[in-house]
Amino acid sequence: MKNLRKLSRTNLKEIQGGAFTGLCHGEIITVDNAPGAGMPYDCGCNTLIWCESLSACIQRGQFSSSSCKIKEL
């Protein structure tokens, strides 16, 4: 932590990168537009993936097979 220096305004403007992925945002799908159980859904962005149990397109990093699959009764 000692080697951190105070960044000037110009330095901050030059920093690039981060988690912003362009126009790819998660979206909630209405019941009318939701695919049937087990059917794929195109979220329209390569960083998003369909989560059945949430009926939503979520970021790939948030996907887990245990929380995004519909559980059988």
PDB file of N, CA, C and O in Angstrom:
ATOM      1  N   MET A   1       0.817  -1.197   0.000  1.00  0.00           N
ATOM      2  CA  MET A   1       0.000   0.000   0.000  1.00  0.00           C
ATOM      3  C   MET A   1       0.860   1.260   0.000  1.00  0.00           C
ATOM      4  O   MET A   1       0.384   2.329  -0.383  1.00  0.00           O
ATOM      5  N   LYS A   2       2.128   1.149   0.428  1.00  0.00           N
ATOM      6  CA  LYS A   2       2.975   2.334   0.474  1.00  0.00           C
ATOM      7  C   LYS A   2       3.285   2.856  -0.922  1.00  0.00           C
ATOM      8  O   LYS A   2       3.480   4.058  -1.098  1.00  0.00           O
ATOM      9  N   ASN A   3       3.334   1.960  -1.935  1.00  0.00           N
ATOM     10  CA  ASN A   3       3.703   2.421  -3.261  1.00  0.00           C
ATOM     11  C   ASN A   3       2.537   3.019  -4.043  1.00  0.00           C
ATOM     12  O   ASN A   3       2.728   3.414  -5.194  1.00  0.00           O
ATOM     13  N   LEU A   4       1.375   3.100  -3.483  1.00  0.00           N
ATOM     14  CA  LEU A   4       0.274   3.747  -4.195  1.00  0.00           C
ATOM     15  C   LEU A   4       0.483   5.253  -4.172  1.00  0.00           C
ATOM     16  O   LEU A   4       0.799   5.835  -3.134  1.00  0.00           O
ATOM     17  N   ARG A   5       0.305   5.865  -5.316  1.00  0.00           N
ATOM     18  CA  ARG A   5       0.440   7.314  -5.373  1.00  0.00           C
ATOM     19  C   ARG A   5      -0.904   7.925  -5.729  1.00  0.00           C
ATOM     20  O   ARG A   5      -1.786   7.260  -6.271  1.00  0.00           O
ATOM     21  N   LYS A   6      -1.035   9.165  -5.423  1.00  0.00           N
ATOM     22  CA  LYS A   6      -2.275   9.857  -5.747  1.00  0.00           C
ATOM     23  C   LYS A   6      -2.352  10.035  -7.263  1.00  0.00           C
ATOM     24  O   LYS A   6      -1.428  10.564  -7.882  1.00  0.00           O
ATOM     25  N   LEU A   7      -3.449   9.594  -7.848  1.00  0.00           N
ATOM     26  CA  LEU A   7      -3.622   9.699  -9.292  1.00  0.00           C
ATOM     27  C   LEU A   7      -4.183  11.065  -9.659  1.00  0.00           C
ATOM     28  O   LEU A   7      -5.085  11.586  -9.003  1.00  0.00           O
ATOM     29  N   SER A   8      -3.631  11.622 -10.712  1.00  0.00           N
ATOM     30  CA  SER A   8      -4.153  12.905 -11.181  1.00  0.00           C
ATOM     31  C   SER A   8      -5.420  12.663 -12.000  1.00  0.00           C
ATOM     32  O   SER A   8      -5.733  11.529 -12.366  1.00  0.00           O
ATOM     33  N   ARG A   9      -6.123  13.718 -12.273  1.00  0.00           N
ATOM     34  CA  ARG A   9      -7.357  13.628 -13.060  1.00  0.00           C
ATOM     35  C   ARG A   9      -7.066  13.037 -14.446  1.00  0.00           C
ATOM     36  O   ARG A   9      -7.856  12.248 -14.965  1.00  0.00           O
ATOM     37  N   THR A  10      -5.949  13.416 -15.033  1.00  0.00           N
ATOM     38  CA  THR A  10      -5.563  12.902 -16.351  1.00  0.00           C
ATOM     39  C   THR A  10      -5.309  11.402 -16.283  1.00  0.00           C
ATOM     40  O   THR A  10      -5.728  10.664 -17.175  1.00  0.00           O
ATOM     41  N   ASN A  11      -4.625  10.943 -15.235  1.00  0.00           N
ATOM     42  CA  ASN A  11      -4.368   9.511 -15.080  1.00  0.00           C
ATOM     43  C   ASN A  11      -5.670   8.731 -14.990  1.00  0.00           C
ATOM     44  O   ASN A  11      -5.797   7.662 -15.587  1.00  0.00           O
ATOM     45  N   LEU A  12      -6.626   9.250 -14.258  1.00  0.00           N
ATOM     46  CA  LEU A  12      -7.901   8.555 -14.095  1.00  0.00           C
ATOM     47  C   LEU A  12      -8.649   8.451 -15.423  1.00  0.00           C
ATOM     48  O   LEU A  12      -9.300   7.441 -15.690  1.00  0.00           O
ATOM     49  N   LYS A  13      -8.561   9.486 -16.252  1.00  0.00           N
ATOM     50  CA  LYS A  13      -9.236   9.462 -17.551  1.00  0.00           C
ATOM     51  C   LYS A  13      -8.606   8.445 -18.498  1.00  0.00           C
ATOM     52  O   LYS A  13      -9.275   7.940 -19.400  1.00  0.00           O
ATOM     53  N   GLU A  14      -7.319   8.141 -18.298  1.00  0.00           N
ATOM     54  CA  GLU A  14      -6.617   7.209 -19.172  1.00  0.00           C
ATOM     55  C   GLU A  14      -6.883   5.749 -18.821  1.00  0.00           C
ATOM     56  O   GLU A  14      -6.599   4.862 -19.626  1.00  0.00           O
ATOM     57  N   ILE A  15      -7.416   5.489 -17.649  1.00  0.00           N
ATOM     58  CA  ILE A  15      -7.668   4.113 -17.220  1.00  0.00           C
ATOM     59  C   ILE A  15      -8.786   3.526 -18.068  1.00  0.00           C
ATOM     60  O   ILE A  15      -9.839   4.141 -18.241  1.00  0.00           O
ATOM     61  N   GLN A  16      -8.545   2.329 -18.595  1.00  0.00           N
ATOM     62  CA  GLN A  16      -9.542   1.653 -19.408  1.00  0.00           C
ATOM     63  C   GLN A  16      -9.793   0.274 -18.834  1.00  0.00           C
ATOM     64  O   GLN A  16      -8.994  -0.245 -18.054  1.00  0.00           O
ATOM     65  N   GLY A  17     -10.906  -0.309 -19.226  1.00  0.00           N
ATOM     66  CA  GLY A  17     -11.235  -1.649 -18.743  1.00  0.00           C
ATOM     67  C   GLY A  17     -12.388  -1.586 -17.766  1.00  0.00           C
ATOM     68  O   GLY A  17     -13.131  -0.605 -17.737  1.00  0.00           O
ATOM     69  N   GLY A  18     -12.539  -2.618 -16.971  1.00  0.00           N
ATOM     70  CA  GLY A  18     -13.621  -2.670 -16.007  1.00  0.00           C
ATOM     71  C   GLY A  18     -14.638  -3.710 -16.393  1.00  0.00           C
ATOM     72  O   GLY A  18     -14.423  -4.480 -17.328  1.00  0.00           O
ATOM     73  N   ALA A  19     -15.736  -3.739 -15.686  1.00  0.00           N
ATOM     74  CA  ALA A  19     -16.737  -4.781 -15.875  1.00  0.00           C
ATOM     75  C   ALA A  19     -17.840  -4.385 -16.848  1.00  0.00           C
ATOM     76  O   ALA A  19     -18.691  -5.216 -17.165  1.00  0.00           O
ATOM     77  N   PHE A  20     -17.854  -3.160 -17.327  1.00  0.00           N
ATOM     78  CA  PHE A  20     -18.912  -2.739 -18.238  1.00  0.00           C
ATOM     79  C   PHE A  20     -18.778  -3.493 -19.551  1.00  0.00           C
ATOM     80  O   PHE A  20     -17.698  -3.515 -20.142  1.00  0.00           O
ATOM     81  N   THR A  21     -19.850  -4.106 -20.011  1.00  0.00           N
ATOM     82  CA  THR A  21     -19.791  -4.947 -21.208  1.00  0.00           C
ATOM     83  C   THR A  21     -20.586  -4.354 -22.364  1.00  0.00           C
ATOM     84  O   THR A  21     -21.251  -5.089 -23.095  1.00  0.00           O
ATOM     85  N   GLY A  22     -20.528  -3.061 -22.538  1.00  0.00           N
ATOM     86  CA  GLY A  22     -21.261  -2.444 -23.646  1.00  0.00           C
ATOM     87  C   GLY A  22     -22.740  -2.368 -23.346  1.00  0.00           C
ATOM     88  O   GLY A  22     -23.138  -1.958 -22.255  1.00  0.00           O
ATOM     89  N   LEU A  23     -23.549  -2.758 -24.300  1.00  0.00           N
ATOM     90  CA  LEU A  23     -24.994  -2.659 -24.141  1.00  0.00           C
ATOM     91  C   LEU A  23     -25.613  -3.948 -23.624  1.00  0.00           C
ATOM     92  O   LEU A  23     -26.822  -4.141 -23.755  1.00  0.00           O
ATOM     93  N   CYS A  24     -24.827  -4.820 -23.050  1.00  0.00           N
ATOM     94  CA  CYS A  24     -25.330  -6.099 -22.550  1.00  0.00           C
ATOM     95  C   CYS A  24     -25.745  -5.961 -21.092  1.00  0.00           C
ATOM     96  O   CYS A  24     -24.900  -5.935 -20.198  1.00  0.00           O
ATOM     97  N   HIS A  25     -27.013  -5.874 -20.865  1.00  0.00           N
ATOM     98  CA  HIS A  25     -27.538  -5.766 -19.507  1.00  0.00           C
ATOM     99  C   HIS A  25     -28.492  -6.923 -19.266  1.00  0.00           C
ATOM    100  O   HIS A  25     -29.119  -7.420 -20.202  1.00  0.00           O
ATOM    101  N   GLY A  26     -28.605  -7.353 -18.017  1.00  0.00           N
ATOM    102  CA  GLY A  26     -29.566  -8.391 -17.681  1.00  0.00           C
ATOM    103  C   GLY A  26     -30.976  -7.897 -17.950  1.00  0.00           C
ATOM    104  O   GLY A  26     -31.237  -6.694 -17.906  1.00  0.00           O
ATOM    105  N   GLU A  27     -31.860  -8.798 -18.222  1.00  0.00           N
ATOM    106  CA  GLU A  27     -33.237  -8.395 -18.491  1.00  0.00           C
ATOM    107  C   GLU A  27     -34.202  -9.426 -17.917  1.00  0.00           C
ATOM    108  O   GLU A  27     -33.908 -10.621 -17.867  1.00  0.00           O
ATOM    109  N   ILE A  28     -35.345  -8.939 -17.493  1.00  0.00           N
ATOM    110  CA  ILE A  28     -36.406  -9.812 -17.008  1.00  0.00           C
ATOM    111  C   ILE A  28     -37.319 -10.123 -18.191  1.00  0.00           C
ATOM    112  O   ILE A  28     -37.701  -9.224 -18.941  1.00  0.00           O
ATOM    113  N   ILE A  29     -37.663 -11.391 -18.352  1.00  0.00           N
ATOM    114  CA  ILE A  29     -38.510 -11.826 -19.461  1.00  0.00           C
ATOM    115  C   ILE A  29     -39.933 -12.009 -18.940  1.00  0.00           C
ATOM    116  O   ILE A  29     -40.136 -12.634 -17.899  1.00  0.00           O
ATOM    117  N   THR A  30     -40.913 -11.472 -19.654  1.00  0.00           N
ATOM    118  CA  THR A  30     -42.305 -11.622 -19.230  1.00  0.00           C
ATOM    119  C   THR A  30     -42.761 -13.060 -19.451  1.00  0.00           C
ATOM    120  O   THR A  30     -42.147 -13.803 -20.217  1.00  0.00           O
ATOM    121  N   VAL A  31     -43.823 -13.441 -18.788  1.00  0.00           N
ATOM    122  CA  VAL A  31     -44.351 -14.803 -18.892  1.00  0.00           C
ATOM    123  C   VAL A  31     -44.725 -15.126 -20.332  1.00  0.00           C
ATOM    124  O   VAL A  31     -44.526 -16.252 -20.787  1.00  0.00           O
ATOM    125  N   ASP A  32     -45.259 -14.157 -21.045  1.00  0.00           N
ATOM    126  CA  ASP A  32     -45.657 -14.369 -22.436  1.00  0.00           C
ATOM    127  C   ASP A  32     -44.464 -14.670 -23.348  1.00  0.00           C
ATOM    128  O   ASP A  32     -44.595 -15.421 -24.315  1.00  0.00           O
ATOM    129  N   ASN A  33     -43.311 -14.090 -23.042  1.00  0.00           N
ATOM    130  CA  ASN A  33     -42.126 -14.257 -23.887  1.00  0.00           C
ATOM    131  C   ASN A  33     -41.183 -15.357 -23.417  1.00  0.00           C
ATOM    132  O   ASN A  33     -40.235 -15.698 -24.124  1.00  0.00           O
ATOM    133  N   ALA A  34     -41.426 -15.911 -22.248  1.00  0.00           N
ATOM    134  CA  ALA A  34     -40.517 -16.919 -21.688  1.00  0.00           C
ATOM    135  C   ALA A  34     -40.601 -18.222 -22.479  1.00  0.00           C
ATOM    136  O   ALA A  34     -41.689 -18.630 -22.884  1.00  0.00           O
ATOM    137  N   PRO A  35     -39.465 -18.874 -22.700  1.00  0.00           N
ATOM    138  CA  PRO A  35     -39.491 -20.169 -23.392  1.00  0.00           C
ATOM    139  C   PRO A  35     -40.018 -21.257 -22.465  1.00  0.00           C
ATOM    140  O   PRO A  35     -40.068 -21.071 -21.249  1.00  0.00           O
ATOM    141  N   GLY A  36     -40.405 -22.377 -23.029  1.00  0.00           N
ATOM    142  CA  GLY A  36     -40.874 -23.498 -22.222  1.00  0.00           C
ATOM    143  C   GLY A  36     -39.740 -24.098 -21.400  1.00  0.00           C
ATOM    144  O   GLY A  36     -38.568 -23.813 -21.649  1.00  0.00           O
ATOM    145  N   ALA A  37     -40.086 -24.921 -20.430  1.00  0.00           N
ATOM    146  CA  ALA A  37     -39.084 -25.546 -19.560  1.00  0.00           C
ATOM    147  C   ALA A  37     -38.092 -26.352 -20.386  1.00  0.00           C
ATOM    148  O   ALA A  37     -38.484 -27.153 -21.234  1.00  0.00           O
ATOM    149  N   GLY A  38     -36.818 -26.138 -20.136  1.00  0.00           N
ATOM    150  CA  GLY A  38     -35.775 -26.857 -20.845  1.00  0.00           C
ATOM    151  C   GLY A  38     -35.442 -26.313 -22.223  1.00  0.00           C
ATOM    152  O   GLY A  38     -34.526 -26.810 -22.878  1.00  0.00           O
ATOM    153  N   MET A  39     -36.169 -25.301 -22.673  1.00  0.00           N
ATOM    154  CA  MET A  39     -35.926 -24.723 -23.995  1.00  0.00           C
ATOM    155  C   MET A  39     -34.880 -23.612 -23.887  1.00  0.00           C
ATOM    156  O   MET A  39     -34.855 -22.887 -22.893  1.00  0.00           O
ATOM    157  N   PRO A  40     -34.023 -23.470 -24.889  1.00  0.00           N
ATOM    158  CA  PRO A  40     -33.018 -22.402 -24.857  1.00  0.00           C
ATOM    159  C   PRO A  40     -33.652 -21.045 -25.160  1.00  0.00           C
ATOM    160  O   PRO A  40     -34.740 -20.971 -25.732  1.00  0.00           O
ATOM    161  N   TYR A  41     -32.975 -19.995 -24.778  1.00  0.00           N
ATOM    162  CA  TYR A  41     -33.448 -18.637 -25.054  1.00  0.00           C
ATOM    163  C   TYR A  41     -32.241 -17.803 -25.460  1.00  0.00           C
ATOM    164  O   TYR A  41     -31.206 -17.849 -24.795  1.00  0.00           O
ATOM    165  N   ASP A  42     -32.358 -17.054 -26.526  1.00  0.00           N
ATOM    166  CA  ASP A  42     -31.273 -16.193 -26.987  1.00  0.00           C
ATOM    167  C   ASP A  42     -31.379 -14.850 -26.281  1.00  0.00           C
ATOM    168  O   ASP A  42     -32.319 -14.089 -26.514  1.00  0.00           O
ATOM    169  N   CYS A  43     -30.426 -14.569 -25.431  1.00  0.00           N
ATOM    170  CA  CYS A  43     -30.442 -13.323 -24.668  1.00  0.00           C
ATOM    171  C   CYS A  43     -29.946 -12.131 -25.486  1.00  0.00           C
ATOM    172  O   CYS A  43     -30.035 -10.991 -25.030  1.00  0.00           O
ATOM    173  N   GLY A  44     -29.432 -12.379 -26.675  1.00  0.00           N
ATOM    174  CA  GLY A  44     -29.030 -11.293 -27.548  1.00  0.00           C
ATOM    175  C   GLY A  44     -27.664 -10.701 -27.250  1.00  0.00           C
ATOM    176  O   GLY A  44     -27.316  -9.652 -27.792  1.00  0.00           O
ATOM    177  N   CYS A  45     -26.893 -11.347 -26.406  1.00  0.00           N
ATOM    178  CA  CYS A  45     -25.570 -10.847 -26.056  1.00  0.00           C
ATOM    179  C   CYS A  45     -24.712 -12.034 -25.630  1.00  0.00           C
ATOM    180  O   CYS A  45     -25.184 -12.913 -24.909  1.00  0.00           O
ATOM    181  N   ASN A  46     -23.460 -12.065 -26.068  1.00  0.00           N
ATOM    182  CA  ASN A  46     -22.636 -13.231 -25.761  1.00  0.00           C
ATOM    183  C   ASN A  46     -22.189 -13.317 -24.302  1.00  0.00           C
ATOM    184  O   ASN A  46     -21.660 -14.350 -23.892  1.00  0.00           O
ATOM    185  N   THR A  47     -22.384 -12.263 -23.509  1.00  0.00           N
ATOM    186  CA  THR A  47     -22.014 -12.334 -22.095  1.00  0.00           C
ATOM    187  C   THR A  47     -23.197 -12.700 -21.202  1.00  0.00           C
ATOM    188  O   THR A  47     -23.033 -12.859 -19.993  1.00  0.00           O
ATOM    189  N   LEU A  48     -24.396 -12.836 -21.793  1.00  0.00           N
ATOM    190  CA  LEU A  48     -25.582 -13.177 -21.017  1.00  0.00           C
ATOM    191  C   LEU A  48     -25.986 -14.617 -21.269  1.00  0.00           C
ATOM    192  O   LEU A  48     -25.767 -15.152 -22.355  1.00  0.00           O
ATOM    193  N   ILE A  49     -26.576 -15.239 -20.260  1.00  0.00           N
ATOM    194  CA  ILE A  49     -27.029 -16.620 -20.368  1.00  0.00           C
ATOM    195  C   ILE A  49     -28.410 -16.722 -19.714  1.00  0.00           C
ATOM    196  O   ILE A  49     -28.699 -16.017 -18.747  1.00  0.00           O
ATOM    197  N   TRP A  50     -29.251 -17.595 -20.245  1.00  0.00           N
ATOM    198  CA  TRP A  50     -30.621 -17.765 -19.759  1.00  0.00           C
ATOM    199  C   TRP A  50     -30.627 -18.526 -18.438  1.00  0.00           C
ATOM    200  O   TRP A  50     -29.989 -19.573 -18.320  1.00  0.00           O
ATOM    201  N   CYS A  51     -31.342 -18.006 -17.449  1.00  0.00           N
ATOM    202  CA  CYS A  51     -31.523 -18.660 -16.150  1.00  0.00           C
ATOM    203  C   CYS A  51     -33.001 -19.011 -16.018  1.00  0.00           C
ATOM    204  O   CYS A  51     -33.844 -18.134 -15.825  1.00  0.00           O
ATOM    205  N   GLU A  52     -33.306 -20.309 -16.126  1.00  0.00           N
ATOM    206  CA  GLU A  52     -34.706 -20.761 -16.130  1.00  0.00           C
ATOM    207  C   GLU A  52     -35.465 -20.371 -14.872  1.00  0.00           C
ATOM    208  O   GLU A  52     -36.562 -19.820 -14.955  1.00  0.00           O
ATOM    209  N   SER A  53     -34.891 -20.652 -13.712  1.00  0.00           N
ATOM    210  CA  SER A  53     -35.637 -20.442 -12.470  1.00  0.00           C
ATOM    211  C   SER A  53     -35.889 -18.967 -12.180  1.00  0.00           C
ATOM    212  O   SER A  53     -36.850 -18.638 -11.484  1.00  0.00           O
ATOM    213  N   LEU A  54     -35.050 -18.071 -12.696  1.00  0.00           N
ATOM    214  CA  LEU A  54     -35.263 -16.639 -12.507  1.00  0.00           C
ATOM    215  C   LEU A  54     -36.052 -16.017 -13.655  1.00  0.00           C
ATOM    216  O   LEU A  54     -36.500 -14.875 -13.554  1.00  0.00           O
ATOM    217  N   SER A  55     -36.223 -16.765 -14.750  1.00  0.00           N
ATOM    218  CA  SER A  55     -36.829 -16.231 -15.979  1.00  0.00           C
ATOM    219  C   SER A  55     -36.149 -14.934 -16.378  1.00  0.00           C
ATOM    220  O   SER A  55     -36.803 -13.925 -16.644  1.00  0.00           O
ATOM    221  N   ALA A  56     -34.818 -14.981 -16.415  1.00  0.00           N
ATOM    222  CA  ALA A  56     -34.050 -13.783 -16.713  1.00  0.00           C
ATOM    223  C   ALA A  56     -32.752 -14.134 -17.419  1.00  0.00           C
ATOM    224  O   ALA A  56     -32.235 -15.245 -17.296  1.00  0.00           O
ATOM    225  N   CYS A  57     -32.243 -13.168 -18.157  1.00  0.00           N
ATOM    226  CA  CYS A  57     -30.906 -13.280 -18.729  1.00  0.00           C
ATOM    227  C   CYS A  57     -29.941 -12.672 -17.717  1.00  0.00           C
ATOM    228  O   CYS A  57     -30.123 -11.535 -17.281  1.00  0.00           O
ATOM    229  N   ILE A  58     -28.924 -13.427 -17.349  1.00  0.00           N
ATOM    230  CA  ILE A  58     -27.966 -12.962 -16.346  1.00  0.00           C
ATOM    231  C   ILE A  58     -26.556 -13.058 -16.910  1.00  0.00           C
ATOM    232  O   ILE A  58     -26.329 -13.739 -17.909  1.00  0.00           O
ATOM    233  N   GLN A  59     -25.614 -12.380 -16.275  1.00  0.00           N
ATOM    234  CA  GLN A  59     -24.213 -12.452 -16.684  1.00  0.00           C
ATOM    235  C   GLN A  59     -23.688 -13.865 -16.470  1.00  0.00           C
ATOM    236  O   GLN A  59     -24.074 -14.530 -15.508  1.00  0.00           O
ATOM    237  N   ARG A  60     -22.818 -14.328 -17.352  1.00  0.00           N
ATOM    238  CA  ARG A  60     -22.278 -15.689 -17.263  1.00  0.00           C
ATOM    239  C   ARG A  60     -21.614 -15.956 -15.913  1.00  0.00           C
ATOM    240  O   ARG A  60     -21.686 -17.077 -15.408  1.00  0.00           O
ATOM    241  N   GLY A  61     -20.982 -14.968 -15.331  1.00  0.00           N
ATOM    242  CA  GLY A  61     -20.312 -15.135 -14.044  1.00  0.00           C
ATOM    243  C   GLY A  61     -21.272 -15.377 -12.893  1.00  0.00           C
ATOM    244  O   GLY A  61     -20.870 -15.906 -11.857  1.00  0.00           O
ATOM    245  N   GLN A  62     -22.530 -15.001 -13.055  1.00  0.00           N
ATOM    246  CA  GLN A  62     -23.528 -15.191 -12.005  1.00  0.00           C
ATOM    247  C   GLN A  62     -24.269 -16.508 -12.142  1.00  0.00           C
ATOM    248  O   GLN A  62     -25.039 -16.878 -11.255  1.00  0.00           O
ATOM    249  N   PHE A  63     -24.047 -17.227 -13.244  1.00  0.00           N
ATOM    250  CA  PHE A  63     -24.776 -18.466 -13.501  1.00  0.00           C
ATOM    251  C   PHE A  63     -24.225 -19.604 -12.658  1.00  0.00           C
ATOM    252  O   PHE A  63     -23.013 -19.801 -12.579  1.00  0.00           O
ATOM    253  N   SER A  64     -25.120 -20.348 -12.034  1.00  0.00           N
ATOM    254  CA  SER A  64     -24.734 -21.605 -11.385  1.00  0.00           C
ATOM    255  C   SER A  64     -25.834 -22.605 -11.697  1.00  0.00           C
ATOM    256  O   SER A  64     -27.021 -22.290 -11.607  1.00  0.00           O
ATOM    257  N   SER A  65     -25.427 -23.812 -12.063  1.00  0.00           N
ATOM    258  CA  SER A  65     -26.412 -24.807 -12.489  1.00  0.00           C
ATOM    259  C   SER A  65     -27.364 -25.178 -11.356  1.00  0.00           C
ATOM    260  O   SER A  65     -28.489 -25.604 -11.615  1.00  0.00           O
ATOM    261  N   SER A  66     -26.931 -25.023 -10.108  1.00  0.00           N
ATOM    262  CA  SER A  66     -27.816 -25.369  -8.994  1.00  0.00           C
ATOM    263  C   SER A  66     -28.921 -24.334  -8.789  1.00  0.00           C
ATOM    264  O   SER A  66     -30.017 -24.687  -8.355  1.00  0.00           O
ATOM    265  N   SER A  67     -28.654 -23.070  -9.092  1.00  0.00           N
ATOM    266  CA  SER A  67     -29.673 -22.044  -8.857  1.00  0.00           C
ATOM    267  C   SER A  67     -30.443 -21.645 -10.112  1.00  0.00           C
ATOM    268  O   SER A  67     -31.460 -20.960 -10.004  1.00  0.00           O
ATOM    269  N   CYS A  68     -29.998 -22.047 -11.286  1.00  0.00           N
ATOM    270  CA  CYS A  68     -30.666 -21.615 -12.511  1.00  0.00           C
ATOM    271  C   CYS A  68     -31.398 -22.720 -13.251  1.00  0.00           C
ATOM    272  O   CYS A  68     -31.824 -22.505 -14.385  1.00  0.00           O
ATOM    273  N   LYS A  69     -31.556 -23.859 -12.672  1.00  0.00           N
ATOM    274  CA  LYS A  69     -32.330 -24.929 -13.297  1.00  0.00           C
ATOM    275  C   LYS A  69     -33.619 -25.110 -12.512  1.00  0.00           C
ATOM    276  O   LYS A  69     -33.627 -24.993 -11.287  1.00  0.00           O
ATOM    277  N   ILE A  70     -34.707 -25.396 -13.218  1.00  0.00           N
ATOM    278  CA  ILE A  70     -35.973 -25.658 -12.539  1.00  0.00           C
ATOM    279  C   ILE A  70     -35.887 -27.033 -11.899  1.00  0.00           C
ATOM    280  O   ILE A  70     -35.564 -28.023 -12.555  1.00  0.00           O
ATOM    281  N   LYS A  71     -36.175 -27.076 -10.628  1.00  0.00           N
ATOM    282  CA  LYS A  71     -36.087 -28.338  -9.897  1.00  0.00           C
ATOM    283  C   LYS A  71     -37.368 -29.140 -10.066  1.00  0.00           C
ATOM    284  O   LYS A  71     -38.467 -28.587 -10.013  1.00  0.00           O
ATOM    285  N   GLU A  72     -37.226 -30.424 -10.267  1.00  0.00           N
ATOM    286  CA  GLU A  72     -38.384 -31.312 -10.414  1.00  0.00           C
ATOM    287  C   GLU A  72     -39.066 -31.488  -9.063  1.00  0.00           C
ATOM    288  O   GLU A  72     -38.396 -31.580  -8.034  1.00  0.00           O
ATOM    289  N   LEU A  73     -40.384 -31.533  -9.063  1.00  0.00           N
ATOM    290  CA  LEU A  73     -41.134 -31.731  -7.811  1.00  0.00           C
ATOM    291  C   LEU A  73     -41.205 -33.183  -7.448  1.00  0.00           C
ATOM    292  O   LEU A  73     -41.796 -33.535  -6.427  1.00  0.00           O
TER     293      LEU A  73
END
